[in-house]
Amino acid sequence: MEKKRTEAATTPIRSAPTRSTPARSRDRGRATRRHLIEVAARLCGERPGAEPSVAEIANAAGVFPNQVTYHFGSKDALLVHAAFLGLLHDARRIERIGRQAPDAAAFRRNVARAVLAMPSLPSVARALAAGISKPELAPVVDRHLQLLFRQSERFVGRLVDSRGWGTRRPLGAEVRTFWSTALGAVLLVRAGAHGTVADLDLAGALTVHDGPVRDEAGRDGPGHD
């Protein structure tokens, strides 16, 4: 008995397996990357129309400037991610405004007005321009746009179903037409086109209406999917 107790006392205790160093390093890298995007988005939101420098972003994030190029390759790539993070945050606020609308007409009017006042629009306009001038950034822009379209489509779909509203075009086309109109207007203004986004009838780009789904000719349709 004494021998067994002695053996038990001297047997080394096996510690629980820990995550490998590469896994921890990847986690730290993802956290740093996410933090840089959030900080850059905040700086862009605080100064609409102004573009923060790499040094400003790194200082605000508490990292070295070379971390920006290490994780993103360039400042432009980081700012594309940051611009669309800001846009998605603004889109969630727009959804809250949309849910408060008492009818479809108010929904069209209130959402259009709120979208044109979003603080993220100037940054998104720069991101779209970067996607045009730098082909390597085009896939990044496209992924973010697809996420925006899917999020908006889910929101509009749930809302029209719960309110008994309808749309005169499929939901996918509805949200793409709306966002393309809004973002295109911002690009035109930033490119020097005469007028402002306030001159745009963005509400007219929405076909959400009270009552059943109807097609472009005003006929009742089977659904909005």
C-alpha positions in Angstrom: 0.0 0.0 0.0 2.8 2.4 0.9 4.5 1.6 -2.4 1.4 2.4 -4.3 1.1 5.8 -2.5 4.7 6.6 -3.2 4.3 5.8 -6.9 1.2 7.9 -7.1 3.0 10.8 -5.4 6.0 10.6 -7.8 4.0 10.1 -11.0 4.1 13.3 -13.0 0.8 15.0 -13.6 0.1 15.5 -17.3 -1.0 19.0 -18.0 -3.9 19.6 -20.4 -2.8 20.1 -23.9 -2.4 23.7 -24.9 -3.0 25.3 -28.3 0.0 25.3 -30.5 2.0 28.4 -31.0 0.9 28.8 -34.7 -2.7 28.7 -33.6 -2.2 31.4 -31.0 -0.3 33.4 -33.5 -3.1 33.2 -36.0 -5.6 34.3 -33.3 -3.5 37.3 -32.4 -3.1 38.2 -36.0 -6.9 38.1 -36.6 -7.5 40.2 -33.5 -4.9 42.8 -34.6 -6.4 42.8 -38.1 -9.9 43.3 -36.8 -8.7 46.0 -34.3 -7.0 48.0 -37.1 -10.2 47.9 -39.3 -12.3 49.1 -36.4 -9.9 51.9 -35.5 -9.6 53.0 -39.1 -13.4 53.0 -39.5 -13.7 55.1 -36.3 -11.2 57.6 -37.6 -12.9 57.9 -41.0 -16.3 58.3 -39.3 -14.9 61.1 -37.0 -13.6 63.0 -40.1 -15.9 62.4 -43.0 -14.1 63.2 -46.3 -10.6 63.0 -44.7 -8.3 60.1 -45.1 -6.3 59.1 -42.0 -2.6 58.3 -42.5 -0.9 55.0 -41.7 0.8 56.7 -38.7 -2.5 58.0 -37.4 -4.2 54.6 -37.7 -1.2 52.8 -36.1 -1.0 55.3 -33.2 -4.7 55.1 -32.5 -4.5 51.3 -32.6 -1.4 51.1 -30.5 0.6 49.2 -33.0 3.6 49.9 -35.2 2.9 51.4 -38.7 4.4 48.3 -40.5 1.6 46.2 -39.0 -0.8 47.9 -41.5 1.2 46.7 -44.5 1.9 43.3 -42.8 -1.8 42.6 -42.3 -3.3 44.3 -45.4 -0.6 44.9 -47.9 -1.4 48.6 -48.2 -3.3 51.4 -46.5 -5.8 51.5 -49.4 -6.8 47.9 -48.7 -7.2 48.6 -45.0 -9.4 51.7 -45.8 -11.6 49.6 -48.1 -12.3 47.2 -45.2 -12.8 50.1 -42.8 -15.2 51.9 -45.2 -17.5 49.0 -45.6 -17.4 48.2 -41.8 -18.7 51.7 -41.3 -21.3 51.3 -44.0 -22.6 48.0 -42.5 -22.9 49.8 -39.1 -24.8 52.6 -40.7 -27.0 50.1 -42.6 -28.0 48.6 -39.2 -29.0 52.0 -38.0 -31.0 52.5 -41.3 -32.8 49.2 -40.5 -33.9 50.6 -37.2 -35.3 53.7 -38.9 -37.1 51.5 -41.5 -38.7 49.4 -38.8 -40.2 52.6 -37.2 -42.0 53.6 -40.4 -45.8 53.4 -40.1 -46.4 52.7 -43.8 -44.5 51.9 -47.0 -44.4 55.6 -48.1 -42.8 56.6 -44.9 -40.4 53.7 -45.2 -39.2 54.8 -48.6 -38.9 58.5 -47.6 -37.2 57.9 -44.2 -34.8 55.3 -45.4 -33.7 57.4 -48.5 -33.2 60.5 -46.3 -31.1 58.5 -43.7 -29.0 56.8 -46.3 -28.0 60.0 -48.0 -26.9 61.4 -44.6 -24.8 58.4 -43.6 -21.3 59.4 -42.4 -19.7 56.4 -44.1 -20.7 57.4 -47.6 -17.5 59.5 -48.4 -15.3 56.7 -47.3 -17.2 54.1 -49.3 -17.0 56.4 -52.4 -13.2 56.3 -52.0 -13.3 52.5 -51.5 -15.3 52.1 -54.8 -12.8 54.4 -56.6 -9.9 52.3 -55.2 -11.6 49.2 -56.5 -11.7 50.8 -60.0 -8.2 52.1 -60.1 -6.5 49.1 -58.4 -7.7 45.8 -59.7 -6.3 43.9 -56.8 -8.8 45.6 -54.5 -11.8 44.9 -56.7 -12.5 41.4 -55.2 -12.4 43.0 -51.7 -14.9 45.6 -52.7 -17.1 43.0 -54.3 -17.2 40.8 -51.2 -18.3 43.7 -49.1 -20.9 44.8 -51.5 -22.3 41.2 -51.7 -22.5 41.2 -47.9 -24.3 44.5 -47.9 -26.8 43.3 -50.5 -27.5 40.1 -48.6 -28.0 41.9 -45.3 -30.3 44.4 -46.9 -32.3 41.7 -48.7 -32.9 39.8 -45.5 -34.0 43.0 -43.7 -36.4 44.1 -46.5 -37.8 40.6 -46.9 -38.6 40.2 -43.2 -40.1 43.6 -43.0 -42.4 43.3 -46.0 -43.5 39.9 -44.9 -44.4 41.1 -41.4 -46.2 44.2 -42.6 -48.0 42.7 -45.6 -46.2 45.0 -47.9 -45.0 44.2 -51.4 -42.3 45.2 -53.9 -42.6 45.6 -57.7 -39.4 43.9 -58.4 -37.6 40.9 -56.9 -35.9 41.7 -53.5 -32.4 41.1 -54.9 -33.0 43.6 -57.7 -34.7 46.0 -55.2 -31.8 46.3 -52.8 -29.1 46.3 -55.6 -31.0 49.1 -57.5 -31.3 51.1 -54.3 -27.7 50.8 -53.2 -26.4 51.3 -56.7 -28.4 54.5 -57.0 -27.2 55.8 -53.6 -23.5 55.0 -54.1 -23.5 56.1 -57.7 -24.9 59.5 -56.7 -22.1 59.9 -54.2 -19.4 58.9 -56.7 -20.8 61.5 -59.2 -20.8 64.3 -56.6 -17.2 63.4 -55.6 -16.2 63.3 -59.2 -17.3 67.0 -59.6 -20.8 66.5 -61.1 -23.0 69.6 -60.6 -25.4 69.3 -57.7 -25.5 67.3 -54.5 -27.0 64.0 -53.4 -29.9 66.0 -52.0 -31.0 66.5 -55.6 -31.5 62.8 -56.0 -34.9 61.2 -55.6 -33.5 58.1 -53.9 -36.9 57.2 -52.5 -38.0 56.7 -56.0 -35.5 53.9 -56.4 -37.6 51.8 -53.9 -40.7 50.1 -55.0 -41.8 48.9 -51.5 -45.6 49.7 -51.2 -48.5 48.9 -49.0 -50.6 45.8 -50.1 -49.8 42.7 -52.1 -46.8 42.2 -54.3 -47.3 43.8 -57.8 -45.2 43.7 -60.9 -44.0 46.8 -62.8 -47.3 46.9 -64.7 -49.2 47.0 -61.4 -50.6 43.5 -61.6 -50.7 41.3 -58.6 -47.8 38.9 -58.4 -47.2 35.5 -56.7 -44.6 36.8 -54.3 -41.4 38.8 -54.0 -38.8 36.0 -54.0 
